[in-house]
Amino acid sequence: MNKNIWSNPLLKSAIKSDDVRMPEMLLGYLIGPFGALLSSGIFTSMLQKYLNEVLGMSNKFLTVLPLVSTIFIIIANLVVGQLIEKTRVLAGKARPWILLSAATLSIASILMFIVPAHGTLKLIWIAVAYNLYYSVAYPIYNTANATMVPVSTRNGQQRSALASLSNIAGLGVMGTGSMVFPILASNILKNDQSRWLMIMIFVAIITALTIILQYKFTRERVTEEDLHAADKGKELSAKTVSMAEQLKAVTSEKWWWIIIIFYMLFQWSGAIKNGAMTQFCEWVVSLDLVGGDWGIAQTILSIAGAVPMAVAVVVVMPLASKIGKAKTTFIFLVIGFLGGVLAGLFPENLVMVGIGVGLKCFGSSPACYLILAMLADVIDHIEYKTGFRTDGLTMSIYSSLMVAATPIGSAILNALLSAFGFDQMLVFGEGVQSQSARMALSVSYIWIETICYGICALLILAFTVEKNLKKEQEEIKKRKGLS
């Protein structure tokens, strides 16, 4: 990449302060990611329904497609991670790729809604479009976006705040996808493919504009440290560190394994839950209180989850600062586990499921808000031990787990539904789903995630990287001649 290009005033960051301030927090880590991830939030909640019921695609196809695509998704994220790690320009190493994704992500997000073909050609089109989004466009954005928290600052409190805002943006789009979009889908879009296309074109425009906003209102202060230190000859350039060396560094660190396994269980179980939500509301929970409208039922459950998570923001950050991120996460996950048990015991009762979901979401809030900050702590610790950073590799793996969560969750969900007799044709009023199919939806929506919360609570107790982190960060700065 030509240095002169990034010297252009249009491509320079609007952020000049050495400290993270409000414009950077709101525009770079909340509004920007919200718009960028909006299509993903809609896909997570509604893509299963769109492909299954609007396009009439079989559960078998929708089981095989995401499983095969996962291979490409993982490869793409690893490649993007290394491209980010080797990028050294005035704009940083992650921000140039964020800017590129303004085009790739917005275009890819509408291709699954064009579908000009029929029969076999339609299947091919969907398979290609699906992979252009999940295996190309999304890895570029998501890996770069995840990398921004570790390279934004070394200030622990500021980094936790940015991680929280970034994840609040992700949760916000999930809320939009599960609260606003179901009502839109059930009352306006219905099974009209052209209407789905028009709304996704609108979403794509928002995506492009907000990603550009994110690029302009972010800054990579840690990357700038590395560039200055490299000029002094005091820093091992990331270009000389092979992927094998990076892999050895991360895989030999126990805390890296703990947080990665924790995140995989947390994210994948959540993807299964989100994918099952619409059909759970259609076929399992009683709709008597909402006049038979599953869209309203889904919105109620989404609000029941969103409100406690919003309230938790006030509690999580002060508590994490006082007792640590890991202990805070453990306490809340126990609450989430108990909420899941409550919902699982009364799956047909909308009120009880709503209370249980509310407790689950409240309990999940530290894991959602602080995961990037905890990963950033591990990256700093590995840098202290090895002398080089592994942002690109770690965040490519993080992004792989996140992006693969939806297709793998979808594949597991469709496999369960097929095994227990769920028939998508019954949505047209030809009958009711079997008791076993409704049970499969209850397991998918409630129990899988609940069990994983219990496992994650035990894992996070062993995550103690924060104990000596400040001393390690000071030592890193001394090595770079920055303190």
C-alpha positions in Angstrom: 0.0 0.0 0.0 1.4 3.4 -1.1 2.2 5.7 1.9 1.2 8.7 -0.2 -2.3 7.4 -0.5 -2.8 7.4 3.3 -1.3 10.9 3.5 -4.4 12.3 1.7 -6.4 14.5 4.0 -9.6 12.5 3.1 -8.0 9.3 4.4 -6.5 10.7 7.6 -8.1 10.0 10.9 -10.3 12.8 12.4 -9.0 11.7 15.9 -6.0 13.6 17.1 -6.1 13.0 20.9 -3.8 10.6 22.6 -6.6 9.7 24.9 -9.9 8.0 23.9 -12.6 10.6 23.9 -16.4 10.6 23.3 -16.5 11.2 19.5 -14.2 8.3 18.9 -16.2 6.1 21.3 -19.6 6.9 19.9 -18.8 7.1 16.2 -15.9 4.7 15.9 -17.0 1.9 18.3 -20.8 2.2 18.5 -22.5 3.8 15.5 -19.9 2.6 13.0 -20.0 -1.0 13.9 -23.8 -1.0 14.4 -24.3 0.0 10.8 -21.7 -2.3 9.5 -23.1 -5.3 11.4 -26.8 -4.6 10.8 -27.1 -7.1 7.9 -25.5 -9.7 10.1 -28.0 -9.1 12.9 -30.8 -9.5 10.5 -29.3 -12.6 8.9 -28.7 -14.2 12.3 -32.4 -13.9 13.3 -34.2 -14.1 9.9 -32.0 -15.7 7.3 -33.1 -19.2 8.3 -36.7 -18.2 7.8 -36.0 -16.4 4.5 -34.2 -19.3 2.9 -36.4 -21.9 4.4 -39.8 -20.4 4.0 -39.6 -17.6 1.4 -37.3 -19.3 -1.0 -38.5 -22.8 -0.1 -35.1 -24.3 0.5 -34.9 -27.7 2.2 -33.5 -28.3 5.7 -31.0 -30.8 4.1 -29.6 -28.1 1.8 -29.5 -25.6 4.7 -27.6 -28.1 6.8 -24.9 -28.9 4.2 -24.4 -25.4 2.9 -23.2 -23.8 6.2 -21.1 -26.8 7.1 -19.2 -26.7 3.8 -19.0 -22.9 3.9 -17.3 -23.1 7.4 -14.1 -24.4 5.8 -13.9 -21.4 3.5 -14.9 -19.1 6.4 -12.0 -20.3 8.6 -9.5 -20.1 5.8 -10.6 -16.6 4.9 -10.4 -15.3 8.4 -6.9 -16.7 8.8 -5.8 -15.1 5.5 -7.3 -11.7 6.5 -5.7 -11.9 9.9 -2.2 -12.3 8.3 -2.9 -9.5 5.8 -3.8 -7.2 8.7 -0.7 -8.3 10.6 1.5 -7.5 7.6 -0.1 -4.1 6.9 1.9 -1.1 8.0 0.7 2.2 6.7 -0.1 5.6 8.2 -3.7 4.6 8.6 -2.7 1.6 10.7 -3.0 -2.1 10.1 -6.7 -2.7 10.6 -8.3 0.6 9.5 -7.4 0.2 5.8 -9.3 -3.1 5.7 -12.3 -1.5 7.5 -12.4 1.1 4.7 -12.3 -1.6 2.0 -15.2 -3.4 3.6 -17.5 -0.4 3.1 -17.8 -1.7 -0.5 -17.4 -5.5 0.0 -19.8 -5.9 2.9 -22.6 -3.6 1.6 -22.6 -5.3 -1.9 -22.4 -8.9 -0.5 -25.3 -8.2 1.9 -27.8 -7.9 -0.9 -26.8 -10.7 -3.2 -28.8 -13.4 -1.4 -31.9 -11.4 -2.0 -31.6 -11.0 -5.8 -31.8 -14.7 -6.7 -32.6 -14.4 -10.5 -32.5 -18.2 -11.1 -34.7 -21.2 -10.4 -34.1 -24.8 -9.6 -30.4 -25.9 -9.5 -29.3 -22.5 -10.6 -31.0 -20.9 -7.6 -29.2 -23.3 -5.3 -25.9 -22.4 -6.9 -26.6 -18.7 -6.7 -27.5 -18.9 -3.0 -24.4 -21.0 -2.3 -22.1 -18.5 -4.0 -23.8 -15.4 -2.5 -23.8 -17.0 1.0 -20.0 -17.5 0.7 -19.3 -14.1 -0.7 -20.9 -12.7 2.4 -19.6 -15.1 5.1 -16.3 -16.2 3.6 -15.1 -12.9 2.0 -16.9 -9.7 3.0 -17.7 -10.4 6.6 -14.2 -11.7 7.5 -12.6 -8.6 6.1 -14.7 -6.3 8.2 -15.1 -8.4 11.4 -11.4 -9.3 11.8 -10.3 -5.7 11.3 -13.0 -4.4 13.6 -12.1 -6.9 16.3 -8.5 -5.9 16.0 -9.3 -2.3 16.7 -9.8 -2.7 20.4 -6.3 -4.2 21.2 -4.6 -1.6 19.0 -6.6 1.4 20.0 -4.9 2.0 23.4 -3.1 0.3 26.3 -5.3 2.1 28.9 -7.2 -0.7 30.5 -10.3 1.2 31.4 -10.5 2.9 28.0 -10.0 -0.4 26.3 -12.8 -2.0 28.3 -15.1 0.9 27.4 -14.3 0.5 23.7 -14.8 -3.3 23.9 -18.1 -2.8 25.7 -19.3 -0.2 23.0 -18.2 -2.5 20.2 -20.1 -5.4 21.6 -23.1 -3.2 22.5 -23.2 -2.4 18.8 -23.2 -6.1 17.9 -25.9 -6.8 20.5 -27.8 -3.8 19.1 -28.0 -5.2 15.6 -29.0 -8.6 17.1 -31.8 -6.8 18.9 -32.8 -5.0 15.7 -32.8 -8.3 13.8 -34.9 -10.0 16.5 -37.2 -7.2 17.6 -37.9 -4.8 14.7 -37.4 -7.1 11.8 -39.8 -9.9 12.8 -42.7 -7.5 12.9 -41.6 -6.1 9.6 -41.3 -9.6 8.2 -44.6 -10.9 9.5 -46.7 -7.9 8.6 -45.1 -6.3 5.5 -42.4 -8.4 3.9 -44.1 -11.8 4.3 -43.1 -14.1 1.5 -42.6 -11.4 -1.1 -39.0 -11.7 -2.3 -38.9 -8.3 -3.9 -39.8 -6.6 -0.6 -37.0 -8.4 1.1 -34.6 -7.2 -1.6 -35.7 -3.5 -1.3 -35.2 -3.5 2.5 -31.8 -5.1 2.2 -30.7 -2.5 -0.4 -31.5 0.2 2.2 -29.5 -1.7 4.9 -26.6 -2.0 2.5 -26.5 1.8 2.0 -26.5 2.3 5.8 -23.6 -0.2 6.0 -21.4 1.6 3.6 -22.0 5.1 5.2 -21.4 4.0 8.8 -18.2 2.0 7.9 -16.7 5.1 6.4 -17.7 7.0 9.6 -16.0 4.3 11.7 -12.8 4.6 9.6 -12.6 8.4 10.0 -13.2 8.4 13.8 -10.8 5.7 15.0 -7.1 5.7 15.7 -4.5 2.9 16.2 -2.3 4.1 19.0 -0.6 0.8 19.7 0.2 0.4 16.1 1.7 3.8 16.1 3.9 2.7 19.1 5.2 -0.1 17.0 5.9 2.1 14.0 7.8 4.6 16.2 9.7 1.9 18.0 10.6 0.2 14.7 12.1 3.5 13.5 14.4 3.4 16.6 15.3 -0.3 15.9 13.9 -1.4 19.2 10.9 -3.4 18.1 10.8 -6.7 16.2 8.8 -6.0 13.1 5.6 -8.1 12.7 6.6 -8.6 9.1 9.5 -10.9 10.3 7.3 -13.0 12.5 6.0 -16.0 10.6 2.5 -17.5 11.1 4.1 -20.6 12.6 5.9 -18.4 15.2 2.6 -16.6 16.0 0.7 -19.9 16.3 3.4 -21.3 18.6 3.1 -18.2 20.8 -0.6 -18.2 21.2 -1.1 -22.0 21.4 1.5 -22.3 24.2 -0.4 -19.8 26.3 -3.0 -21.4 28.6 -5.0 -18.2 29.1 -5.3 -17.9 25.3 -6.9 -21.3 25.1 -9.3 -20.6 28.0 -10.7 -17.4 26.5 -10.9 -18.9 23.0 -12.8 -22.1 24.1 -15.0 -19.9 26.4 -15.8 -17.7 23.4 -16.5 -20.6 21.1 -19.0 -22.2 23.5 -20.6 -18.9 24.3 -20.9 -17.7 20.7 -21.9 -20.9 19.0 -24.6 -21.8 21.5 -26.0 -18.3 21.1 -26.1 -18.7 17.4 -28.2 -21.8 17.7 -30.5 -20.0 20.1 -30.9 -17.0 17.7 -31.4 -19.2 14.7 -34.2 -21.1 16.5 -35.9 -18.0 17.9 -38.4 -17.3 15.1 -39.6 -20.8 14.7 -39.7 -21.3 18.5 -42.1 -18.3 18.7 -44.1 -19.7 15.8 -44.5 -23.3 17.0 -43.6 -23.7 20.7 -44.6 -20.8 22.9 -48.3 -20.0 23.4 -49.5 -17.0 21.4 -52.7 -16.5 23.3 -51.4 -13.3 24.9 -50.4 -11.8 21.6 -53.4 -12.6 19.5 -51.6 -15.4 17.6 -48.9 -13.1 16.1 -45.5 -14.8 16.4 -43.8 -11.6 15.3 -45.1 -9.8 18.4 -44.1 -12.8 20.6 -40.6 -12.7 19.2 -40.4 -8.9 19.8 -41.5 -9.4 23.4 -38.8 -12.0 24.0 -36.2 -9.8 22.3 -37.2 -6.8 24.5 -37.1 -9.1 27.6 -33.5 -9.8 26.7 -32.4 -6.4 25.5 -33.6 -4.4 28.5 -31.7 -6.3 31.2 -28.6 -6.1 29.0 -29.0 -2.4 28.6 -29.4 -2.1 32.4 -26.3 -4.3 33.0 -24.1 -1.7 31.3 -24.4 0.5 34.4 -23.3 -2.4 36.7 -20.7 -4.3 34.6 -18.1 -1.7 34.0 -17.8 -0.5 37.7 -17.8 -4.1 39.0 -15.2 -5.2 36.5 -13.0 -2.3 37.5 -13.3 -3.3 41.1 -13.1 -7.1 41.2 -11.8 -7.9 37.7 -13.4 -8.9 34.3 -13.2 -12.7 35.0 -14.9 -12.6 38.4 -17.6 -10.3 37.1 -18.2 -12.6 34.2 -18.5 -15.7 36.4 -21.0 -14.1 38.8 -23.2 -13.0 35.9 -23.0 -16.3 34.1 -24.4 -18.1 37.1 -27.4 -15.8 37.0 -27.7 -16.5 33.3 -27.6 -20.3 33.9 -30.4 -20.1 36.4 -32.5 -18.0 34.1 -32.1 -20.6 31.3 -33.3 -23.3 33.6 -36.4 -21.3 34.5 -37.2 -20.7 30.8 -36.5 -24.4 29.9 -39.0 -25.7 32.5 -41.8 -23.6 31.1 -41.2 -23.4 27.3 -44.8 -22.8 26.3 -45.4 -20.0 28.8 -44.6 -16.7 27.2 -44.3 -14.9 30.5 -42.0 -17.5 32.2 -39.8 -17.8 29.1 -39.6 -14.0 29.0 -38.4 -13.8 32.6 -35.9 -16.6 32.0 -34.6 -15.0 28.8 -34.3 -11.7 30.7 -32.1 -13.3 33.4 -30.1 -15.2 30.8 -29.3 -12.0 28.8 -28.5 -10.1 32.0 -26.1 -12.9 33.0 -24.5 -12.9 29.6 -23.7 -9.2 29.5 -20.1 -9.2 30.9 -19.1 -12.0 28.5 -20.6 -9.9 25.6 -19.2 -6.5 26.7 -15.8 -7.5 27.9 -14.7 -10.4 25.6 -12.6 -8.1 23.3 -10.9 -6.5 26.3 -10.1 -9.9 27.8 -8.6 -11.0 24.5 -6.6 -7.7 24.3 -5.2 -8.5 27.8 -4.0 -11.9 26.6 -2.4 -10.3 23.5 -0.5 -7.9 25.7 0.6 -10.8 27.9 1.9 -12.8 24.9 3.7 -9.7 23.7 5.4 -9.4 27.1 6.5 -13.0 26.9 7.6 -13.1 23.2 8.4 -9.6 22.2 5.9 -9.5 19.3 2.1 -9.0 19.0 -0.4 -11.5 17.6 -3.4 -9.2 17.0 -4.0 -10.3 13.5 -3.8 -14.0 14.2 -5.8 -13.9 17.5 -8.5 -11.7 16.0 -8.8 -13.8 12.8 -9.4 -16.8 15.0 -11.9 -14.8 17.1 -13.6 -13.6 13.9 -13.6 -17.2 12.5 -15.4 -18.4 15.6 -17.9 -15.5 15.4 -18.6 -15.8 11.7 -18.7 -19.6 11.7 -21.1 -19.5 14.6 -24.1 -18.6 12.4 -23.5 -21.3 9.7 -22.6 -24.0 12.2 -25.4 -23.0 14.5 -27.7 -23.1 11.5 -26.4 -26.5 10.4 -26.9 -28.0 13.9 -30.4 -26.4 14.1 -31.5 -27.8 10.7 -30.0 -31.2 11.6 -32.0 -31.3 14.8 -35.2 -30.1 13.1 -34.8 -32.7 10.3 -34.2 -35.5 12.9 -37.2 -34.5 14.9 -39.7 -34.1 12.1 -39.9 -30.3 11.6 -41.6 -29.6 8.2 -41.3 -26.1 6.8 -44.3 -26.7 4.5 -46.6 -26.6 7.5 -46.1 -22.8 7.7 -48.6 -22.6 5.0 -51.4 -23.8 7.3 -51.4 -27.5 6.4 -51.1 -28.8 9.9 -49.2 -28.5 13.2 -45.6 -29.5 14.0 -45.1 -32.7 16.0 -44.3 -32.7 19.7 -40.8 -33.9 19.1 -40.2 -31.1 16.6 -41.4 -28.5 19.2 -39.1 -30.2 21.7 -36.1 -29.8 19.3 -36.9 -26.1 19.0 -37.0 -25.8 22.8 -33.7 -27.5 23.2 -32.2 -25.3 20.5 -33.6 -22.0 21.8 -33.1 -22.6 25.5 -31.2 -25.6 26.8 -28.0 -25.7 24.6 -27.0 -22.2 25.5 -28.0 -22.7 29.2 -25.7 -25.7 29.5 -22.8 -23.8 27.8 -23.2 -21.0 30.2 -22.5 -23.4 33.1 -19.4 -24.7 31.3 -18.2 -21.1 30.5 -18.7 -20.1 34.2 -16.3 -22.8 35.3 -13.8 -22.0 32.6 -13.6 -18.3 33.4 -12.6 -19.0 37.0 -9.2 -20.1 35.7 -8.6 -16.9 33.7 -6.2 -14.8 35.8 -4.2 -12.8 33.2 -5.2 -9.5 34.8 -3.2 -10.1 37.9 0.2 -8.8 36.6 -0.9 -7.1 33.4 -0.1 -3.5 34.4 3.5 -4.4 35.3 3.8 -6.4 32.0 2.5 -3.4 30.0 5.0 -1.1 31.6 7.9 -3.5 30.7 6.7 -3.5 27.1 6.9 0.3 26.9 10.4 0.2 28.4 11.6 -2.2 25.8 10.2 0.1 23.1 11.8 3.2 24.6 8.5 4.8 25.3 8.7 5.2 29.1 
